[in-house]
Amino acid sequence: MRIGIALPTLTDGDAVGHDVLGMARVIRRRGYDVDFFAWNARVKEPVRGLNEIARVMRSPDDVFIYHHSIGCEPVVKAMEKLPCRRMAVKYHNVTPPKYFAKKNPKIAEGCQEGLDQIPRLARLNAHLWADSAFNAADFTAVAPEKPVAVLPPFHQSDDLFQTDPDYRAVVGLDDWSTNILLVGRVVPNKNVPLAIEAFANYRERFDPRARLLVVGGMPVAEHAGAIYDLVRDSGQSGHVVITGAITVAQLKAMYLTADVLLVTSEHEGFCVPLIEAMGLRVPVVAVPNAAVPFTAGDCARFADGTPESIADTIDAVLTDPAGRESQLARGWTRYAENFSTAAIEGKFEALLDELLAG
């Protein structure tokens, strides 16, 4: 029996890659071998091409798991023909193409293809797993009769917690000024412009010495350029730090320097920074869009999607020590019970047992 895991790109530096590698770790611990299949890979182990799926996964006893987050016709087509009796789709959500249509039409095309493939995946004789209840609704909409299990993704939080912070990344930032942290790729659905507008409002009304730290890779050059222009045009250049992609040790230092994590995304399938903040005891202010309420629960203070409301909520968190400590305690409990590695492993092993049982 082989167990294969497929996805378009496998890297140890993104959310989907962390989930794939976490699954593989549990599967191997149970004594099974894992074959990875991907178009592109940046990991320290062998990865087969997607064109090898049909040749390798040819026994009815084989097990095949596909991670869906963007269009990937080679895998979907292969799954429609594979003889494997035991298959699963792990759904990480597909970002609506409207967010990329003007900035990067190629990405928008891949997103539309991914959405179009959901009905085909739902028709397969496959178990359906989703990162969040918000994600599960995409499959329920096209196949209401099929159950979708909610399985939070494996993540890098253990590495983050155990890593020594690289404080060189925050030289000059740990100066008693208020640091508002934004973590995630700088892409349109993250709605960084709203964060910048809210930050400007907060500085004007509450704390002119505050600082906004925007931490994450910038894969869409056109959008990144627009963000830099907005910072300049809004007069915030001396108060906004945009880091680009950073290491885990540098990210740890950023969290430990932050006074609050801000989440302004319009669309999220899970939002890993929320659970990183829970585990590192950083209070969260968020706009309750998409999967954010599912992941954050009662551990974030939610604001309306206006700069004024977000600024008011940040001030409320930072000027209410008792309320902040209660929020942090709830966050740690929620992390330990629902999103720790041990909690996710328990849920995955139960679903894996169901899959292996056929």
C-alpha atoms as a printed R data frame, in Angstrom:
    type eleno elety resid chain resno       x      y       z
1   ATOM     1    CA   MET     A     1   0.000  0.000   0.000
2   ATOM     2    CA   ARG     A     2   1.244  3.458  -0.941
3   ATOM     3    CA   ILE     A     3   0.080  6.733   0.539
4   ATOM     4    CA   GLY     A     4   0.416  9.643  -1.873
5   ATOM     5    CA   ILE     A     5  -0.018 13.342  -1.114
6   ATOM     6    CA   ALA     A     6  -0.361 15.804  -4.007
7   ATOM     7    CA   LEU     A     7  -0.550 19.579  -4.420
8   ATOM     8    CA   PRO     A     8   0.648 22.135  -6.970
9   ATOM     9    CA   THR     A     9   3.644 23.440  -4.975
10  ATOM    10    CA   LEU     A    10   5.280 21.887  -1.928
11  ATOM    11    CA   THR     A    11   7.446 24.197   0.153
12  ATOM    12    CA   ASP     A    12   8.235 24.204   3.849
13  ATOM    13    CA   GLY     A    13   7.670 27.967   3.965
14  ATOM    14    CA   ASP     A    14   3.914 28.343   3.436
15  ATOM    15    CA   ALA     A    15   0.698 27.328   5.169
16  ATOM    16    CA   VAL     A    16  -0.277 24.515   2.785
17  ATOM    17    CA   GLY     A    17   3.234 23.094   2.851
18  ATOM    18    CA   HIS     A    18   3.234 23.047   6.648
19  ATOM    19    CA   ASP     A    19  -0.037 21.105   6.598
20  ATOM    20    CA   VAL     A    20   1.249 18.567   4.067
21  ATOM    21    CA   LEU     A    21   4.480 17.978   5.982
22  ATOM    22    CA   GLY     A    22   2.582 17.699   9.267
23  ATOM    23    CA   MET     A    23   0.306 15.031   7.812
24  ATOM    24    CA   ALA     A    24   3.302 13.156   6.419
25  ATOM    25    CA   ARG     A    25   5.001 13.201   9.812
26  ATOM    26    CA   VAL     A    26   1.993 11.547  11.462
27  ATOM    27    CA   ILE     A    27   1.569  9.000   8.656
28  ATOM    28    CA   ARG     A    28   5.234  8.007   8.783
29  ATOM    29    CA   ARG     A    29   5.122  7.726  12.550
30  ATOM    30    CA   ARG     A    30   2.449  5.098  12.055
31  ATOM    31    CA   GLY     A    31   4.796  3.085   9.860
32  ATOM    32    CA   TYR     A    32   3.625  4.039   6.365
33  ATOM    33    CA   ASP     A    33   5.703  5.475   3.529
34  ATOM    34    CA   VAL     A    34   4.594  8.712   1.863
35  ATOM    35    CA   ASP     A    35   5.083  9.720  -1.772
36  ATOM    36    CA   PHE     A    36   4.826 13.447  -2.519
37  ATOM    37    CA   PHE     A    37   3.616 14.730  -5.899
38  ATOM    38    CA   ALA     A    38   3.925 18.382  -6.948
39  ATOM    39    CA   TRP     A    39   4.622 20.674  -9.888
40  ATOM    40    CA   ASN     A    40   7.227 22.604  -7.915
41  ATOM    41    CA   ALA     A    41   8.992 21.736  -4.674
42  ATOM    42    CA   ARG     A    42  11.374 23.245  -2.157
43  ATOM    43    CA   VAL     A    43  11.772 20.602   0.528
44  ATOM    44    CA   LYS     A    44  14.633 18.363   1.622
45  ATOM    45    CA   GLU     A    45  13.184 15.095   0.339
46  ATOM    46    CA   PRO     A    46  12.169 13.503  -2.963
47  ATOM    47    CA   VAL     A    47   9.081 14.840  -4.730
48  ATOM    48    CA   ARG     A    48   7.604 13.210  -7.837
49  ATOM    49    CA   GLY     A    49   6.029 15.158 -10.681
50  ATOM    50    CA   LEU     A    50   2.263 15.330 -11.020
51  ATOM    51    CA   ASN     A    51   2.564 13.411 -14.283
52  ATOM    52    CA   GLU     A    52   3.694 10.369 -12.285
53  ATOM    53    CA   ILE     A    53   0.500 10.034 -10.213
54  ATOM    54    CA   ALA     A    54  -1.249  7.554 -12.511
55  ATOM    55    CA   ARG     A    55   1.876  5.425 -12.907
56  ATOM    56    CA   VAL     A    56   2.672  5.251  -9.177
57  ATOM    57    CA   MET     A    57  -0.793  5.196  -7.571
58  ATOM    58    CA   ARG     A    58  -2.168  2.213  -9.496
59  ATOM    59    CA   SER     A    59  -3.324 -0.200  -6.819
60  ATOM    60    CA   PRO     A    60  -6.872 -0.211  -5.402
61  ATOM    61    CA   ASP     A    61  -5.251 -0.504  -1.972
62  ATOM    62    CA   ASP     A    62  -3.315  2.761  -2.334
63  ATOM    63    CA   VAL     A    63  -4.355  5.907  -0.440
64  ATOM    64    CA   PHE     A    64  -4.325  9.332  -2.088
65  ATOM    65    CA   ILE     A    65  -4.688 12.745  -0.411
66  ATOM    66    CA   TYR     A    66  -4.945 15.953  -2.433
67  ATOM    67    CA   HIS     A    67  -4.560 19.468  -0.983
68  ATOM    68    CA   HIS     A    68  -6.721 21.906  -2.969
69  ATOM    69    CA   SER     A    69  -6.041 25.648  -2.842
70  ATOM    70    CA   ILE     A    70  -5.840 26.699  -6.512
71  ATOM    71    CA   GLY     A    71  -6.576 25.137  -9.882
72  ATOM    72    CA   CYS     A    72  -4.624 21.944 -10.504
73  ATOM    73    CA   GLU     A    73  -6.072 20.050 -13.461
74  ATOM    74    CA   PRO     A    74  -3.455 17.245 -13.541
75  ATOM    75    CA   VAL     A    75  -4.407 16.107 -10.034
76  ATOM    76    CA   VAL     A    76  -8.181 16.497 -10.455
77  ATOM    77    CA   LYS     A    77  -8.098 14.588 -13.742
78  ATOM    78    CA   ALA     A    78  -5.907 11.881 -12.203
79  ATOM    79    CA   MET     A    79  -8.267 11.451  -9.243
80  ATOM    80    CA   GLU     A    80 -11.212 10.991 -11.599
81  ATOM    81    CA   LYS     A    81  -9.436  7.933 -13.032
82  ATOM    82    CA   LEU     A    82  -7.360  6.497 -10.169
83  ATOM    83    CA   PRO     A    83  -8.218  2.968  -9.023
84  ATOM    84    CA   CYS     A    84  -7.578  3.911  -5.373
85  ATOM    85    CA   ARG     A    85 -10.562  3.074  -3.189
86  ATOM    86    CA   ARG     A    86  -9.378  5.454  -0.473
87  ATOM    87    CA   MET     A    87  -8.982  9.116  -1.384
88  ATOM    88    CA   ALA     A    88  -9.331 12.400   0.487
89  ATOM    89    CA   VAL     A    89  -9.435 16.066  -0.477
90  ATOM    90    CA   LYS     A    90  -8.051 18.578   2.032
91  ATOM    91    CA   TYR     A    91  -9.554 21.952   1.162
92  ATOM    92    CA   HIS     A    92  -7.597 25.065   2.105
93  ATOM    93    CA   ASN     A    93  -9.983 27.441   0.300
94  ATOM    94    CA   VAL     A    94  -9.503 29.124  -3.064
95  ATOM    95    CA   THR     A    95  -9.171 32.898  -3.011
96  ATOM    96    CA   PRO     A    96 -11.879 34.506  -5.172
97  ATOM    97    CA   PRO     A    97 -10.301 35.577  -8.486
98  ATOM    98    CA   LYS     A    98 -11.659 39.124  -8.181
99  ATOM    99    CA   TYR     A    99  -8.816 39.958  -5.804
100 ATOM   100    CA   PHE     A   100  -6.197 39.283  -8.477
101 ATOM   101    CA   ALA     A   101  -8.053 40.142 -11.701
102 ATOM   102    CA   LYS     A   102  -6.455 43.594 -12.089
103 ATOM   103    CA   LYS     A   103  -3.117 42.897 -10.409
104 ATOM   104    CA   ASN     A   104  -2.225 39.475 -11.800
105 ATOM   105    CA   PRO     A   105  -4.612 37.868 -14.321
106 ATOM   106    CA   LYS     A   106  -2.624 34.615 -14.321
107 ATOM   107    CA   ILE     A   107  -3.236 34.083 -10.603
108 ATOM   108    CA   ALA     A   108  -6.884 35.063 -11.078
109 ATOM   109    CA   GLU     A   109  -7.201 32.421 -13.795
110 ATOM   110    CA   GLY     A   110  -5.751 29.770 -11.475
111 ATOM   111    CA   CYS     A   111  -8.181 30.775  -8.725
112 ATOM   112    CA   GLN     A   112 -11.170 30.559 -11.059
113 ATOM   113    CA   GLU     A   113 -10.030 27.135 -12.229
114 ATOM   114    CA   GLY     A   114  -9.766 26.028  -8.601
115 ATOM   115    CA   LEU     A   115 -13.333 27.135  -7.876
116 ATOM   116    CA   ASP     A   116 -14.605 25.455 -11.030
117 ATOM   117    CA   GLN     A   117 -13.017 22.181  -9.911
118 ATOM   118    CA   ILE     A   118 -14.878 22.029  -6.586
119 ATOM   119    CA   PRO     A   119 -17.992 20.302  -8.040
120 ATOM   120    CA   ARG     A   120 -15.776 17.712  -9.741
121 ATOM   121    CA   LEU     A   121 -13.923 17.003  -6.504
122 ATOM   122    CA   ALA     A   122 -17.222 16.757  -4.636
123 ATOM   123    CA   ARG     A   123 -18.416 14.073  -7.057
124 ATOM   124    CA   LEU     A   124 -15.428 11.837  -6.349
125 ATOM   125    CA   ASN     A   125 -15.685  8.918  -3.963
126 ATOM   126    CA   ALA     A   126 -13.379 10.798  -1.602
127 ATOM   127    CA   HIS     A   127 -13.421 11.940   2.009
128 ATOM   128    CA   LEU     A   128 -13.690 15.725   2.300
129 ATOM   129    CA   TRP     A   129 -11.694 17.640   4.900
130 ATOM   130    CA   ALA     A   130 -11.604 21.438   5.268
131 ATOM   131    CA   ASP     A   131  -9.452 23.813   7.315
132 ATOM   132    CA   SER     A   132 -12.510 25.582   8.718
133 ATOM   133    CA   ALA     A   133 -16.298 25.559   8.710
134 ATOM   134    CA   PHE     A   134 -16.094 28.564   6.385
135 ATOM   135    CA   ASN     A   135 -14.153 26.477   3.847
136 ATOM   136    CA   ALA     A   136 -16.450 23.480   4.240
137 ATOM   137    CA   ALA     A   137 -19.376 25.605   3.031
138 ATOM   138    CA   ASP     A   138 -17.885 25.717  -0.481
139 ATOM   139    CA   PHE     A   139 -18.323 21.961  -0.803
140 ATOM   140    CA   THR     A   140 -21.639 21.845   1.027
141 ATOM   141    CA   ALA     A   141 -23.030 24.354  -1.472
142 ATOM   142    CA   VAL     A   142 -22.461 21.979  -4.383
143 ATOM   143    CA   ALA     A   143 -22.889 18.632  -2.589
144 ATOM   144    CA   PRO     A   144 -25.088 19.138   0.496
145 ATOM   145    CA   GLU     A   145 -25.434 15.386   0.957
146 ATOM   146    CA   LYS     A   146 -21.687 14.843   1.483
147 ATOM   147    CA   PRO     A   147 -20.182 15.334   4.949
148 ATOM   148    CA   VAL     A   148 -17.180 17.635   5.249
149 ATOM   149    CA   ALA     A   149 -14.962 17.186   8.308
150 ATOM   150    CA   VAL     A   150 -13.289 20.267   9.769
151 ATOM   151    CA   LEU     A   151  -9.570 19.640  10.243
152 ATOM   152    CA   PRO     A   152  -7.409 22.666  11.146
153 ATOM   153    CA   PRO     A   153  -4.089 22.715   9.291
154 ATOM   154    CA   PHE     A   154  -0.775 21.687  10.761
155 ATOM   155    CA   HIS     A   155   1.395 24.777  11.146
156 ATOM   156    CA   GLN     A   156   4.803 26.088  12.192
157 ATOM   157    CA   SER     A   157   3.786 27.351  15.629
158 ATOM   158    CA   ASP     A   158   5.820 24.745  17.527
159 ATOM   159    CA   ASP     A   159   8.938 25.848  15.653
160 ATOM   160    CA   LEU     A   160   7.993 29.453  16.270
161 ATOM   161    CA   PHE     A   161   7.530 28.918  20.012
162 ATOM   162    CA   GLN     A   162  10.766 26.957  20.418
163 ATOM   163    CA   THR     A   163  12.973 29.175  18.240
164 ATOM   164    CA   ASP     A   164  15.187 31.767  19.856
165 ATOM   165    CA   PRO     A   165  14.075 35.177  18.582
166 ATOM   166    CA   ASP     A   166  16.430 37.028  16.275
167 ATOM   167    CA   TYR     A   167  16.271 40.431  17.903
168 ATOM   168    CA   ARG     A   168  18.421 41.951  15.172
169 ATOM   169    CA   ALA     A   169  15.168 42.113  13.189
170 ATOM   170    CA   VAL     A   170  13.665 44.571  15.675
171 ATOM   171    CA   VAL     A   171  16.624 46.829  16.377
172 ATOM   172    CA   GLY     A   172  15.166 50.296  16.785
173 ATOM   173    CA   LEU     A   173  11.609 48.975  17.063
174 ATOM   174    CA   ASP     A   174  11.566 47.950  20.738
175 ATOM   175    CA   ASP     A   175  11.578 51.535  21.986
176 ATOM   176    CA   TRP     A   176   8.382 51.831  24.048
177 ATOM   177    CA   SER     A   177   6.413 52.943  21.004
178 ATOM   178    CA   THR     A   178   3.185 51.052  20.280
179 ATOM   179    CA   ASN     A   179   3.862 48.374  17.652
180 ATOM   180    CA   ILE     A   180   0.859 47.162  15.639
181 ATOM   181    CA   LEU     A   181   1.704 43.968  13.761
182 ATOM   182    CA   LEU     A   182   0.268 42.676  10.486
183 ATOM   183    CA   VAL     A   183   1.431 39.172   9.441
184 ATOM   184    CA   GLY     A   184   0.782 37.504   6.097
185 ATOM   185    CA   ARG     A   185   1.572 37.710   2.412
186 ATOM   186    CA   VAL     A   186   1.029 41.175   1.004
187 ATOM   187    CA   VAL     A   187  -1.712 40.211  -1.464
188 ATOM   188    CA   PRO     A   188  -5.034 41.908  -2.284
189 ATOM   189    CA   ASN     A   189  -7.330 39.731  -0.152
190 ATOM   190    CA   LYS     A   190  -5.341 40.622   2.991
191 ATOM   191    CA   ASN     A   191  -6.639 44.207   2.662
192 ATOM   192    CA   VAL     A   192  -3.454 45.899   3.822
193 ATOM   193    CA   PRO     A   193  -4.771 49.308   2.624
194 ATOM   194    CA   LEU     A   194  -7.489 49.169   5.301
195 ATOM   195    CA   ALA     A   195  -4.838 48.450   7.937
196 ATOM   196    CA   ILE     A   196  -2.824 51.466   6.781
197 ATOM   197    CA   GLU     A   197  -5.896 53.714   6.854
198 ATOM   198    CA   ALA     A   198  -6.869 52.452  10.309
199 ATOM   199    CA   PHE     A   199  -3.304 52.946  11.529
200 ATOM   200    CA   ALA     A   200  -3.278 56.535  10.276
201 ATOM   201    CA   ASN     A   201  -6.568 57.127  12.093
202 ATOM   202    CA   TYR     A   202  -5.158 55.589  15.281
203 ATOM   203    CA   ARG     A   203  -2.050 57.772  15.146
204 ATOM   204    CA   GLU     A   204  -4.089 60.924  14.562
205 ATOM   205    CA   ARG     A   205  -6.569 60.284  17.371
206 ATOM   206    CA   PHE     A   206  -4.693 58.253  19.978
207 ATOM   207    CA   ASP     A   207  -0.940 57.760  19.624
208 ATOM   208    CA   PRO     A   208   1.195 59.709  17.138
209 ATOM   209    CA   ARG     A   209   4.286 57.654  18.063
210 ATOM   210    CA   ALA     A   210   2.709 54.322  17.057
211 ATOM   211    CA   ARG     A   211   4.262 52.094  14.420
212 ATOM   212    CA   LEU     A   212   2.787 49.584  11.938
213 ATOM   213    CA   LEU     A   213   4.851 46.481  11.099
214 ATOM   214    CA   VAL     A   214   3.806 44.734   7.863
215 ATOM   215    CA   VAL     A   215   5.476 41.311   7.837
216 ATOM   216    CA   GLY     A   216   5.262 38.854   4.949
217 ATOM   217    CA   GLY     A   217   6.317 38.043   1.406
218 ATOM   218    CA   MET     A   218   5.186 40.138  -1.548
219 ATOM   219    CA   PRO     A   219   4.433 37.708  -4.382
220 ATOM   220    CA   VAL     A   220   2.393 40.193  -6.462
221 ATOM   221    CA   ALA     A   221   4.767 42.990  -7.422
222 ATOM   222    CA   GLU     A   222   2.054 45.294  -8.746
223 ATOM   223    CA   HIS     A   223   0.143 45.127  -5.467
224 ATOM   224    CA   ALA     A   224   3.267 45.579  -3.350
225 ATOM   225    CA   GLY     A   225   4.083 48.745  -5.310
226 ATOM   226    CA   ALA     A   226   0.602 50.095  -4.637
227 ATOM   227    CA   ILE     A   227   1.056 49.482  -0.895
228 ATOM   228    CA   TYR     A   228   4.321 51.426  -0.836
229 ATOM   229    CA   ASP     A   229   2.598 54.268  -2.722
230 ATOM   230    CA   LEU     A   230  -0.277 54.315  -0.221
231 ATOM   231    CA   VAL     A   231   2.098 54.504   2.743
232 ATOM   232    CA   ARG     A   232   3.880 57.450   1.149
233 ATOM   233    CA   ASP     A   233   0.750 59.266  -0.022
234 ATOM   234    CA   SER     A   234  -0.963 58.892   3.369
235 ATOM   235    CA   GLY     A   235   1.982 60.504   5.145
236 ATOM   236    CA   GLN     A   236   2.857 57.385   7.147
237 ATOM   237    CA   SER     A   237   6.297 56.653   5.651
238 ATOM   238    CA   GLY     A   238   8.173 57.264   8.870
239 ATOM   239    CA   HIS     A   239   5.835 55.049  10.874
240 ATOM   240    CA   VAL     A   240   5.269 51.959   8.684
241 ATOM   241    CA   VAL     A   241   7.873 49.191   8.383
242 ATOM   242    CA   ILE     A   242   7.401 46.680   5.529
243 ATOM   243    CA   THR     A   243   9.781 43.753   5.988
244 ATOM   244    CA   GLY     A   244   9.087 41.344   3.128
245 ATOM   245    CA   ALA     A   245   9.628 37.645   3.806
246 ATOM   246    CA   ILE     A   246  11.517 36.907   7.030
247 ATOM   247    CA   THR     A   247  12.804 33.889   8.962
248 ATOM   248    CA   VAL     A   248  10.971 32.117  11.779
249 ATOM   249    CA   ALA     A   249  13.430 33.573  14.302
250 ATOM   250    CA   GLN     A   250  12.823 37.072  12.971
251 ATOM   251    CA   LEU     A   251   9.059 36.509  13.055
252 ATOM   252    CA   LYS     A   252   9.344 35.423  16.702
253 ATOM   253    CA   ALA     A   253  11.084 38.705  17.515
254 ATOM   254    CA   MET     A   254   8.350 40.650  15.717
255 ATOM   255    CA   TYR     A   255   5.609 38.956  17.739
256 ATOM   256    CA   LEU     A   256   7.448 39.547  21.020
257 ATOM   257    CA   THR     A   257   7.853 43.226  20.146
258 ATOM   258    CA   ALA     A   258   4.219 43.680  19.106
259 ATOM   259    CA   ASP     A   259   1.538 45.219  21.305
260 ATOM   260    CA   VAL     A   260  -1.319 43.925  19.150
261 ATOM   261    CA   LEU     A   261  -1.851 41.751  16.057
262 ATOM   262    CA   LEU     A   262  -4.152 43.362  13.499
263 ATOM   263    CA   VAL     A   263  -6.096 41.277  10.948
264 ATOM   264    CA   THR     A   264  -7.976 43.239   8.278
265 ATOM   265    CA   SER     A   265  -8.305 40.505   5.624
266 ATOM   266    CA   GLU     A   266 -11.401 40.424   3.448
267 ATOM   267    CA   HIS     A   267 -10.910 36.740   2.678
268 ATOM   268    CA   GLU     A   268  -9.184 34.038   4.750
269 ATOM   269    CA   GLY     A   269  -9.607 30.276   4.703
270 ATOM   270    CA   PHE     A   270  -8.097 29.885   8.190
271 ATOM   271    CA   CYS     A   271  -5.583 32.648   9.143
272 ATOM   272    CA   VAL     A   272  -2.609 31.017  10.869
273 ATOM   273    CA   PRO     A   273  -1.290 34.301  12.407
274 ATOM   274    CA   LEU     A   274  -4.324 34.261  14.714
275 ATOM   275    CA   ILE     A   275  -3.202 31.057  16.393
276 ATOM   276    CA   GLU     A   276   0.428 32.177  16.450
277 ATOM   277    CA   ALA     A   277  -0.677 35.256  18.386
278 ATOM   278    CA   MET     A   278  -2.776 33.108  20.744
279 ATOM   279    CA   GLY     A   279   0.222 30.920  21.536
280 ATOM   280    CA   LEU     A   280   2.622 33.851  22.000
281 ATOM   281    CA   ARG     A   281   0.119 35.874  24.060
282 ATOM   282    CA   VAL     A   282  -0.306 38.813  21.693
283 ATOM   283    CA   PRO     A   283  -3.787 40.406  21.762
284 ATOM   284    CA   VAL     A   284  -5.720 40.364  18.495
285 ATOM   285    CA   VAL     A   285  -7.893 43.000  16.844
286 ATOM   286    CA   ALA     A   286  -9.653 41.678  13.746
287 ATOM   287    CA   VAL     A   287 -12.347 42.399  11.206
288 ATOM   288    CA   PRO     A   288 -14.679 39.355  11.323
289 ATOM   289    CA   ASN     A   289 -14.526 38.350   7.660
290 ATOM   290    CA   ALA     A   290 -14.535 34.860   6.107
291 ATOM   291    CA   ALA     A   291 -12.884 32.246   8.391
292 ATOM   292    CA   VAL     A   292 -11.504 34.756  10.901
293 ATOM   293    CA   PRO     A   293 -14.385 34.345  13.421
294 ATOM   294    CA   PHE     A   294 -14.053 30.538  13.201
295 ATOM   295    CA   THR     A   295 -10.355 30.603  14.051
296 ATOM   296    CA   ALA     A   296 -10.373 33.490  16.519
297 ATOM   297    CA   GLY     A   297 -13.518 32.534  18.444
298 ATOM   298    CA   ASP     A   298 -13.867 34.795  21.476
299 ATOM   299    CA   CYS     A   299 -10.113 35.449  21.610
300 ATOM   300    CA   ALA     A   300 -10.111 38.524  19.364
301 ATOM   301    CA   ARG     A   301 -11.726 41.889  19.727
302 ATOM   302    CA   PHE     A   302 -13.690 42.428  16.562
303 ATOM   303    CA   ALA     A   303 -14.090 45.747  14.784
304 ATOM   304    CA   ASP     A   304 -16.284 46.907  11.940
305 ATOM   305    CA   GLY     A   305 -14.419 47.221   8.659
306 ATOM   306    CA   THR     A   306 -13.884 50.959   8.987
307 ATOM   307    CA   PRO     A   307 -10.667 52.761   9.948
308 ATOM   308    CA   GLU     A   308 -12.422 54.514  12.844
309 ATOM   309    CA   SER     A   309 -13.809 51.319  14.361
310 ATOM   310    CA   ILE     A   310 -10.475 49.516  14.054
311 ATOM   311    CA   ALA     A   311  -8.613 52.426  15.661
312 ATOM   312    CA   ASP     A   312 -11.150 52.548  18.504
313 ATOM   313    CA   THR     A   313 -10.795 48.805  19.095
314 ATOM   314    CA   ILE     A   314  -6.987 48.931  19.146
315 ATOM   315    CA   ASP     A   315  -7.164 51.711  21.720
316 ATOM   316    CA   ALA     A   316  -9.686 49.723  23.775
317 ATOM   317    CA   VAL     A   317  -7.347 46.719  23.893
318 ATOM   318    CA   LEU     A   318  -4.264 48.735  24.793
319 ATOM   319    CA   THR     A   319  -5.961 50.815  27.522
320 ATOM   320    CA   ASP     A   320  -7.783 47.961  29.281
321 ATOM   321    CA   PRO     A   321  -5.143 45.806  31.031
322 ATOM   322    CA   ALA     A   322  -7.659 43.546  32.798
323 ATOM   323    CA   GLY     A   323  -9.668 42.951  29.633
324 ATOM   324    CA   ARG     A   324  -6.475 42.303  27.678
325 ATOM   325    CA   GLU     A   325  -5.264 39.690  30.168
326 ATOM   326    CA   SER     A   326  -8.623 37.936  30.027
327 ATOM   327    CA   GLN     A   327  -8.432 37.940  26.217
328 ATOM   328    CA   LEU     A   328  -4.901 36.492  26.297
329 ATOM   329    CA   ALA     A   329  -5.936 33.741  28.717
330 ATOM   330    CA   ARG     A   330  -8.843 32.753  26.465
331 ATOM   331    CA   GLY     A   331  -6.486 32.738  23.514
332 ATOM   332    CA   TRP     A   332  -4.021 30.365  25.123
333 ATOM   333    CA   THR     A   333  -6.796 27.989  26.176
334 ATOM   334    CA   ARG     A   334  -8.313 28.026  22.699
335 ATOM   335    CA   TYR     A   335  -4.924 27.374  21.131
336 ATOM   336    CA   ALA     A   336  -4.119 24.468  23.456
337 ATOM   337    CA   GLU     A   337  -7.517 22.805  23.058
338 ATOM   338    CA   ASN     A   338  -8.090 23.305  19.329
339 ATOM   339    CA   PHE     A   339  -4.975 24.325  17.433
340 ATOM   340    CA   SER     A   340  -1.934 22.890  19.192
341 ATOM   341    CA   THR     A   341  -0.024 20.207  17.312
342 ATOM   342    CA   ALA     A   342  -1.323 17.587  19.738
343 ATOM   343    CA   ALA     A   343  -4.947 18.660  19.173
344 ATOM   344    CA   ILE     A   344  -4.594 18.653  15.380
345 ATOM   345    CA   GLU     A   345  -2.770 15.321  15.400
346 ATOM   346    CA   GLY     A   346  -5.643 13.770  17.358
347 ATOM   347    CA   LYS     A   347  -8.226 15.012  14.839
348 ATOM   348    CA   PHE     A   348  -6.124 13.957  11.863
349 ATOM   349    CA   GLU     A   349  -5.451 10.478  13.219
350 ATOM   350    CA   ALA     A   350  -9.165  9.916  13.723
351 ATOM   351    CA   LEU     A   351  -9.926 10.986  10.141
352 ATOM   352    CA   LEU     A   352  -7.002  8.962   8.836
353 ATOM   353    CA   ASP     A   353  -8.371  5.865  10.587
354 ATOM   354    CA   GLU     A   354 -11.708  6.438   8.833
355 ATOM   355    CA   LEU     A   355  -9.945  6.831   5.488
356 ATOM   356    CA   LEU     A   356  -7.793  3.718   5.927
357 ATOM   357    CA   ALA     A   357 -10.855  1.722   6.943
358 ATOM   358    CA   GLY     A   358 -12.262  2.434   3.510
